[in-house]
Amino acid sequence: MSSLWLDPEMEKTADKHKLVQDALDGILLQRPKIRLEFAEGVTNIADITASLLSHSVAGVRVELAALEGVSDKWAGAVVSCFFRLRDRGPQGAEHLLSFTSRVDAVHRQTNGVVLLVLALPETIVRAQRRRSVRVEVDERKVPSLKVWPELATGARVAGKPPLLNSETDAKGGLKVHNISASGMALDLSETLMRSALPQQNKGERFSLHFTAVSNPGSPETAFWVNAALRNTTYRPQQSEVSLGFEFVAEGVLDEAKRIVWHPLKLGEVSGLGKFIFKWNLDNFREKPLHES
């Protein structure tokens, strides 16, 4: 397998369809296991792995070992596939790659083996750990946001007015631009910035409370996080500013409504990753698959 397409600069000009074909040929040659991840609600089966059998313009055929719980309802589901390939040569570097597709058909064999036919992916990319994946969101996915100067453990939240509040500052352009399990970017107008945060110091910490919704009509899930300001980007033409935050702790309110902070586990906020995964799949669904 050539590593040409793994170079982002080369990928800009390369034929993405050919890159997909080359990578799938590489899987057939090197025979790595493919890890399949579905959105929450599709299946309760964990650690689903498959082997690539063949690929063509009609689709990608993968084989799952005998597996209990496979359902015909998987047909139509969006799936993310992760695998490792090595560059050619004895010292070839190993790459973790992924593609996102759709299950077009589910076939059960008499010996218990399951065959899945996946739609041909439109692109194959370097895989990111889920905590690193940033997705663009709007108020339907993150309905509310409040930002305070850092609240110490034991602080009572009641009676402490936030610096920023989406309920009152949306008209000032306040919105969550994108989010990952380990950080968030906020957009706001320069006017709101001057009044709420006249000085921005890199590394300064803030306490954020926001809610997340996986599907329209679903209940909101609340998150408390401590976050460090990592960058400030000005866009003069839009009279807009973007603030980039890295999450550094997660919190809960105790019975007395006092905040209690805990270190992050594996660098991400507990429970937020499943929303990121779902929203990332939602964004994929809005894009058409490659058609040959």
QUIHUTA-V926700 format. One line per field, one symbol per residue. phi: phi as a letter, one per 20 degrees, with the letter a starting at -180 (. if undefined). burial: + if it has 24 or more other ideal C-beta (glycine too) atoms within 12 Angstrom, else -. A space follows every 10 residues. Layout:
BEGIN
phi: ???
burial: ???
END
This chain:
BEGIN
phi: .fegffegff ffdfffffff fffffffffe lffdedcdfg ofbefdlecb cfeabbffqd dcddfgbenf cfffgnfecd ddbdcdffof dffececbbd bcfebcceef enfdddddff febccffdfg fefdcfccff ecfbbccdgg efgnfefgnd fffcbffddg fenfaeebbc fcabdddbff ffffeecfcc dgnfdcddcb dccfcgnffe decdcecdfd bcdecgfelc cdddddfcac cbeefemdfc ecffelmcfg negffgffff fgffffdffg de
burial: +++-++---- --------++ ++++-+++-+ -+-++++++- -++----+-+ +++-+---++ ++++--+--+ ---+--++++ ++++++---- ----+-++++ ++++-+---- ---+++++++ +-+++++--+ +-+++-+--- ++++++++++ +---+-+--- -+++++--+- -+++++++++ ++++++++++ -++--++--+ ---+++++++ ++++------ ++++++++++ -+-------+ ++++++++++ +-------++ +--+---+++ -++-++++++ ++-+----++ --
END
